[in-house]
């Protein structure tokens, strides 16, 4: 924690604007020292270094942010950390005011002022830990109904979750569970998949839906790491009975990233007993993991067995169409419209991670707020160069291969293999056609690249696609779309 300003600093005369600005700068620098320890470096650099402190008087700090979007993003995503930093520096009586630049085009920019939430406002309880002190008596919960904290992010709903082939089973199962928790065959429901694919969003969407439909208020979301820490604290503080009783009274228990239970024997034992109690009482259990349950090492067999009682559904990396839909959804939520080439560029180059897709949009909008420049393809490439690493290159067979695999949702091994499935065979022939049309590669080189085939096979594939282009609007559309993607990828 950064030291609080001296008494002299806080009592510095505010008659002179320069003195007020200097005082504001000192206080804000102290706040930044606190925030550096609470945020990752990228978030700190993007959202807090552009802020300028401009005024301090009567225990109220005024800071200038470059746009309305900046203000809304900070309030929505970093309010808790900012509030704590201000309390550390100014105490509970401190106040914060935003000065928002609304129009940079004029010689004297138009600004508005909006207040930050009261610094002294009570913070939400810790996930699981503070709740463990709650009496196990259900009557107590009923008397304190409005105080029950589910730790759900209200932004994580089914309305903001894009459905695609990559998550269709998980989405359908989650919707089913949200409508009838604990009274279905999907108990527990396990959602698994790699980092940044939307597991946390999906499992919390279930909880938010249950609460929105007033099926139950007693929905609890907790990360496995937080659960384990709170469990150890409960043991050390002699509160294990209260901890266990609380969890056994929850109607819908959502535990994120259960792979972190690996190797924690005592925690696993507690989870085992809580699981049994909830399941026998027809209470819903929802879990997430970064891999299939059977592949998690260090989890007891009896827990693995119980986790497999219900349904396990995976989430895969989104295909091209889903990636575009995710980007467009994010833009709609932000009230922004982008050129189609920009959207296609991002969707083509960020292929594995939903979180990274959203991060690209956020960074674009933040940079746009700072420099007030049109978001064209050149601006996008420059802004996202740390996320999307683009090399200057001539069009290659590798670029065509990447575009074909992304478009047809097949792997390079499929493309170069011997499979005669329609989508794979079509993709292979189109790859050969585009290789001959768009590169200077010889027929032999094209054939070798796409699975060691001879030049006659390449000629056959080329002629097949050329005839289809003449007779099939669908094939013409495929070719035009692929050429567009390849052009973007080659820039």
C-alpha positions in Angstrom: 0.0 0.0 0.0 1.3 3.4 -0.9 1.8 5.9 2.0 -0.9 8.4 2.5 -0.1 12.0 1.6 1.2 14.1 4.4 -1.1 16.5 6.3 0.6 19.3 4.6 -0.2 17.8 1.2 -3.9 17.5 1.9 -4.1 20.9 3.5 -2.2 22.7 0.7 -4.0 25.9 -0.2 -6.4 25.6 -3.1 -6.6 29.3 -4.1 -4.1 29.0 -6.9 -5.0 26.7 -9.8 -1.4 25.7 -10.2 -1.2 24.6 -6.6 -4.4 22.6 -7.0 -3.1 20.8 -10.1 0.2 20.0 -8.3 -1.7 18.6 -5.3 -3.9 16.6 -7.6 -0.9 15.2 -9.4 0.7 14.1 -6.2 -2.4 12.4 -5.0 -3.0 10.7 -8.3 0.6 9.5 -8.5 0.0 7.9 -5.1 -3.2 6.2 -6.4 -1.3 4.9 -9.4 1.3 3.3 -7.1 -1.5 1.4 -5.5 -3.2 0.5 -8.8 0.0 -0.9 -10.3 0.0 -3.6 -7.7 -3.7 -4.5 -8.4 -3.7 -4.6 -12.2 -1.8 -6.3 -14.9 0.6 -4.1 -16.8 -1.4 -3.9 -20.0 -4.6 -2.9 -18.3 -2.8 -0.3 -16.2 -1.1 1.2 -19.3 -4.2 1.2 -21.4 -6.7 2.7 -18.9 -4.9 4.6 -16.3 -1.7 6.2 -17.8 -3.8 8.4 -20.2 -5.7 9.9 -17.2 -4.7 13.5 -16.2 -5.4 14.8 -12.7 -6.5 18.4 -12.9 -7.9 19.6 -9.6 -8.1 18.9 -5.9 -10.0 20.7 -3.2 -12.3 19.9 -0.3 -11.0 16.3 -0.3 -12.4 15.9 -3.9 -10.0 14.8 -6.7 -11.0 15.6 -10.3 -9.4 13.6 -13.1 -9.8 14.0 -16.8 -10.5 11.0 -19.1 -10.4 11.2 -22.9 -13.9 10.1 -23.7 -17.3 8.9 -22.4 -16.3 5.3 -23.4 -13.2 5.6 -21.2 -15.3 6.7 -18.3 -17.8 3.9 -18.7 -15.2 1.2 -19.2 -13.3 2.2 -16.0 -16.5 2.4 -13.9 -17.7 -1.0 -15.2 -14.4 -2.9 -15.0 -12.1 -1.2 -12.5 -14.4 0.6 -10.1 -13.5 -1.7 -7.2 -9.7 -1.3 -7.6 -10.0 2.5 -8.1 -12.2 2.8 -5.1 -9.8 1.0 -2.9 -6.8 3.0 -4.1 -8.7 6.3 -3.4 -9.7 5.1 0.1 -6.0 4.2 0.8 -4.8 7.7 -0.2 -7.7 10.0 0.8 -9.5 7.9 3.4 -13.3 7.2 3.5 -14.3 10.8 3.1 -12.5 11.3 -0.2 -14.4 12.0 -3.4 -13.7 11.6 -7.0 -15.0 13.5 -10.0 -14.5 12.7 -13.7 -14.0 15.4 -16.2 -14.9 13.9 -19.6 -13.7 15.3 -22.9 -16.7 15.2 -25.2 -15.5 17.1 -28.3 -11.8 17.4 -29.2 -12.4 19.1 -32.5 -12.9 22.6 -31.0 -10.1 24.9 -29.8 -11.6 24.7 -26.3 -12.8 21.0 -26.0 -16.2 20.5 -24.5 -16.2 18.6 -21.2 -18.7 17.3 -18.8 -18.3 16.2 -15.2 -19.6 13.0 -13.6 -19.1 11.7 -10.1 -17.5 8.4 -9.2 -19.4 6.1 -6.9 -18.9 7.0 -3.2 -15.5 5.8 -2.1 -16.8 4.7 1.2 -19.4 2.4 -0.3 -19.1 -1.1 1.1 -17.2 -3.6 -1.0 -18.7 -6.9 -2.1 -17.8 -9.8 0.1 -15.0 -12.2 -0.8 -16.0 -15.2 -2.8 -16.9 -17.9 -0.4 -14.7 -16.8 2.6 -17.0 -14.1 4.2 -20.1 -16.2 3.3 -18.6 -19.1 5.3 -19.4 -17.1 8.4 -23.1 -17.1 7.7 -25.2 -19.3 9.9 -26.3 -22.6 8.3 -29.8 -22.0 9.4 -32.0 -21.5 6.3 -34.2 -19.2 8.3 -31.2 -16.9 8.7 -30.7 -16.9 4.9 -34.4 -16.1 4.4 -34.2 -13.2 6.8 -31.1 -11.9 5.0 -32.3 -12.7 1.5 -31.3 -9.4 0.0 -27.8 -9.7 1.4 -27.0 -13.0 -0.3 -24.1 -12.5 -2.7 -23.9 -14.8 -5.6 -20.6 -13.4 -7.0 -22.0 -13.5 -10.5 -21.0 -11.1 -13.2 -24.2 -9.5 -14.5 -22.7 -9.1 -17.9 -22.4 -12.9 -18.3 -25.8 -13.8 -19.8 -27.0 -16.0 -22.6 -28.0 -12.8 -24.5 -24.3 -11.8 -24.7 -23.0 -15.3 -25.4 -22.6 -16.1 -29.1 -23.7 -19.6 -30.1 -21.8 -21.5 -32.8 -20.7 -24.9 -33.8 -17.8 -24.6 -31.3 -20.1 -24.5 -28.3 -23.6 -25.7 -29.5 -23.8 -28.7 -27.1 -22.6 -26.7 -24.1 -24.9 -23.9 -24.9 -28.0 -26.1 -25.3 -27.2 -28.0 -22.1 -26.6 -24.8 -20.1 -29.9 -23.4 -21.3 -31.7 -26.6 -20.2 -30.1 -26.5 -16.8 -31.0 -22.8 -16.3 -34.7 -23.6 -16.8 -34.8 -26.6 -14.5 -31.8 -26.7 -12.2 -31.3 -29.9 -10.2 -34.3 -31.6 -11.9 -32.6 -32.8 -15.0 -30.1 -35.5 -16.2 -27.3 -32.9 -16.5 -26.3 -32.9 -12.8 -23.5 -32.1 -12.6 -23.0 -30.2 -15.8 -19.3 -29.9 -16.7 -18.1 -27.4 -19.3 -14.6 -27.9 -20.4 -12.2 -26.2 -23.0 -9.1 -24.2 -23.4 -8.3 -20.8 -22.0 -10.3 -17.8 -23.1 -13.1 -19.8 -24.9 -16.0 -18.6 -22.8 -16.4 -21.3 -20.1 -16.8 -18.8 -17.3 -19.3 -16.7 -19.3 -21.4 -19.8 -20.0 -21.5 -21.2 -16.4 -22.3 -17.8 -15.0 -25.0 -17.3 -17.6 -26.8 -20.2 -16.1 -26.7 -18.7 -12.6 -27.9 -15.3 -13.9 -30.7 -16.9 -15.7 -31.8 -18.8 -12.6 -31.9 -15.7 -10.6 -33.5 -13.6 -13.3 -36.4 -16.1 -13.5 -36.7 -16.1 -9.7 -36.2 -19.9 -9.6 -33.8 -19.4 -6.7 -31.8 -16.5 -5.2 -29.3 -18.9 -3.7 -26.9 -19.3 -6.6 -23.2 -19.2 -5.8 -20.3 -18.8 -8.1 -16.8 -19.5 -6.8 -13.4 -20.3 -8.3 -11.8 -23.5 -7.2 -8.8 -21.6 -6.0 -11.0 -19.3 -3.8 -12.9 -22.2 -2.5 -9.6 -23.9 -1.4 -8.3 -20.8 0.2 -11.5 -20.2 2.2 -11.6 -23.8 3.2 -8.1 -23.6 4.7 -9.0 -20.3 6.5 -12.1 -21.9 7.9 -10.0 -24.7 9.3 -7.5 -22.3 10.8 -10.3 -20.1 12.3 -12.3 -23.0 13.7 -15.2 -22.2 11.3 -15.3 -25.4 9.3 -18.8 -26.4 10.4 -20.3 -23.0 9.3 -18.3 -23.2 6.1 -19.7 -26.6 5.2 -23.2 -25.8 6.3 -23.4 -22.7 4.1 -22.3 -24.6 1.0 -24.8 -27.4 1.6 -27.7 -24.9 1.7 -26.9 -23.4 -1.7 -29.4 -24.3 -4.5 -27.1 -23.9 -7.5 -23.4 -24.3 -6.9 -21.0 -23.1 -9.7 -17.3 -23.9 -9.3 -14.9 -22.6 -11.9 -11.6 -24.3 -13.0 -11.8 -27.5 -10.9 -8.4 -28.6 -12.2 -7.0 -26.5 -9.4 -8.3 -29.0 -6.9 -5.6 -31.5 -8.1 -3.4 -32.6 -5.2 -5.5 -30.8 -2.5 -6.6 -33.9 -0.6 -8.5 -32.2 2.3 -10.2 -29.8 0.0 -11.3 -32.7 -2.3 -12.7 -34.5 0.7 -14.8 -31.5 1.6 -16.0 -31.1 -2.0 -16.9 -34.8 -2.0 -19.2 -34.4 1.0 -20.8 -31.2 -0.3 -21.3 -32.8 -3.7 -23.1 -35.8 -2.1 -25.4 -33.6 0.0 -26.3 -31.3 -2.9 -26.8 -34.1 -5.4 -29.0 -36.1 -3.1 -31.1 -33.0 -2.4 -31.6 -32.4 -6.2 -29.5 -29.2 -6.0 -27.7 -28.3 -9.2 -23.9 -28.5 -9.5 -22.1 -26.8 -12.4 -18.4 -27.2 -13.0 -15.8 -26.0 -15.4 -12.4 -27.3 -16.4 -9.6 -26.6 -18.9 -9.6 -30.3 -20.0 -11.9 -33.4 -19.9 -12.5 -34.7 -16.3 -10.7 -38.0 -17.0 -7.5 -36.1 -18.0 -7.2 -34.2 -14.7 -4.4 -35.8 -12.7 -4.4 -35.6 -8.9 -8.2 -35.8 -8.5 -9.5 -38.7 -6.4 -11.2 -41.5 -8.3 -14.4 -41.1 -6.3 -14.6 -37.4 -7.2 -13.9 -38.2 -10.9 -16.7 -40.7 -10.8 -19.2 -38.2 -9.4 -18.2 -35.5 -11.8 -19.0 -37.9 -14.6 -22.5 -38.6 -13.3 -24.1 -35.9 -15.4 -23.0 -34.4 -18.7 -19.6 -33.1 -19.9 -19.7 -30.7 -22.9 -16.7 -29.1 -24.5 -16.2 -25.7 -26.0 -13.8 -25.5 -28.9 -12.0 -22.6 -30.6 -14.5 -20.6 -32.6 -14.7 -20.9 -36.3 -14.4 -17.9 -38.6 -18.2 -17.1 -38.7 -18.5 -17.3 -35.0 -15.4 -15.1 -34.5 -17.0 -12.5 -36.8 -20.3 -12.8 -34.8 -18.4 -12.3 -31.5 -16.7 -9.2 -32.8 -19.9 -7.7 -34.2 -21.7 -8.4 -30.9 -19.0 -6.7 -28.9 -19.2 -3.7 -31.2 -23.0 -3.5 -30.9 -22.6 -3.5 -27.1 -20.2 -0.6 -27.3 -22.4 1.3 -29.8 -19.6 1.3 -32.5 -19.6 0.4 -36.2 -16.4 -0.8 -37.9 -15.6 -1.3 -41.5 -16.0 -4.9 -42.8 -12.3 -5.2 -43.7 -11.3 -4.4 -40.1 -13.7 -7.1 -38.8 -12.5 -9.6 -41.3 -8.8 -8.8 -40.5 -9.3 -9.5 -36.8 -11.5 -12.6 -37.3 -8.9 -14.0 -39.7 -5.8 -13.4 -37.6 -7.1 -14.1 -34.1 -8.3 -17.7 -34.3 -8.0 -19.5 -30.9 -9.2 -17.2 -28.1 -12.5 -15.4 -27.6 -10.9 -13.3 -24.8 -8.2 -12.1 -27.2 -10.8 -11.2 -29.8 -12.7 -9.1 -27.3 -9.3 -7.6 -26.2 -8.6 -6.5 -29.7 -11.9 -4.6 -29.9 -11.4 -3.0 -26.5 -7.9 -1.8 -27.4 -9.1 -0.4 -30.7 -11.8 1.6 -29.1 -9.5 2.8 -26.3 -6.9 3.9 -28.8 -9.6 5.6 -31.0 -10.8 7.5 -27.9 -7.2 8.8 -27.3 -6.3 9.9 -30.8 -9.8 10.5 -32.4 -8.7 8.8 -35.6 -10.8 6.7 -38.0 -10.5 3.0 -37.3 -9.4 1.8 -40.8 -7.3 -1.2 -41.6 -4.0 0.7 -41.3 -4.9 2.0 -37.9 -6.1 -1.4 -36.8 -2.8 -3.1 -37.8 -0.7 -0.4 -36.0 -2.8 -0.6 -32.9 -3.0 -4.3 -32.6 0.6 -5.1 -33.7 1.4 -6.4 -30.2 -1.5 -8.8 -30.3 -1.6 -9.7 -34.0 2.0 -10.1 -35.2 1.9 -9.5 -39.0 4.9 -10.0 -41.2 5.4 -8.4 -44.6 5.3 -11.4 -47.0 4.6 -12.4 -50.5 1.5 -14.6 -51.1 2.5 -18.2 -50.3 1.0 -21.6 -50.4 1.1 -21.5 -46.6 -1.2 -18.5 -46.6 -3.7 -20.3 -48.9 -3.5 -23.4 -46.7 -4.3 -21.3 -43.6 -7.3 -19.6 -45.3 -8.7 -22.9 -46.6 -8.4 -24.7 -43.2 -10.1 -21.8 -41.4 -12.9 -21.5 -44.0 -13.7 -25.2 -44.2 -12.9 -25.9 -40.5 -10.4 -28.6 -41.3 -6.9 -29.2 -40.2 -3.7 -29.1 -42.4 -3.4 -32.8 -41.9 -6.9 -33.2 -43.4 -6.0 -31.0 -46.3 -2.9 -32.9 -47.1 -4.2 -36.4 -46.3 -6.2 -38.9 -48.3 -9.7 -38.3 -46.9 -12.4 -38.1 -49.6 -15.0 -36.4 -47.4 -16.8 -33.8 -49.5 -15.7 -30.7 -47.5 -12.1 -31.9 -47.3 -11.9 -32.9 -51.0 -13.5 -29.7 -52.1 -11.1 -27.6 -49.9 -8.1 -29.5 -51.3 -9.2 -28.8 -54.9 -9.9 -25.2 -54.2 -6.4 -24.9 -52.5 -4.8 -26.3 -55.7 -6.9 -23.9 -57.9 -5.9 -20.9 -55.8 -2.3 -22.0 -55.6 -2.1 -22.0 -59.4 -4.2 -18.8 -59.8 -2.5 -16.6 -57.1 1.1 -17.8 -56.8 4.0 -18.4 -59.1 4.5 -21.9 -57.7 4.9 -24.7 -60.2 2.4 -27.5 -60.5 4.9 -29.8 -58.9 5.5 -27.5 -56.0 1.7 -27.1 -55.4 1.2 -30.9 -55.5 4.1 -31.5 -53.1 2.8 -28.9 -50.7 -0.7 -30.3 -50.6 0.1 -33.9 -49.6 2.8 -35.0 -52.1 0.5 -35.2 -55.1 1.7 -35.2 -58.7 1.1 -32.4 -61.2 -1.7 -34.4 -62.9 -3.7 -34.3 -59.7 -3.2 -30.6 -59.4 -4.4 -30.1 -63.0 -7.5 -32.2 -62.3 -8.3 -30.3 -59.2 -7.8 -27.0 -61.0 -10.0 -27.9 -63.9 -12.7 -29.3 -61.6 -13.0 -26.0 -59.7 -12.8 -23.9 -62.8 -15.9 -25.8 -64.2 -17.7 -25.4 -60.9 -17.1 -21.7 -60.9 -18.7 -21.5 -64.3 -21.8 -23.4 -63.3 -22.2 -22.9 -59.5 -22.9 -19.6 -57.8 -22.0 -21.3 -54.5 -18.5 -22.2 -55.7 -18.0 -18.7 -57.0 -19.0 -17.3 -53.6 -16.5 -19.6 -51.9 -13.7 -18.5 -54.2 -14.5 -14.8 -53.8 -14.7 -15.0 -50.0 -11.4 -17.0 -49.9 -9.6 -14.5 -52.1 -10.8 -11.7 -49.9 -9.5 -13.5 -46.8 -6.2 -14.4 -48.4 -5.7 -10.7 -49.5 -6.3 -9.6 -45.9 -3.9 -12.2 -44.5 -1.2 -11.2 -47.0 -1.3 -7.5 -46.1 
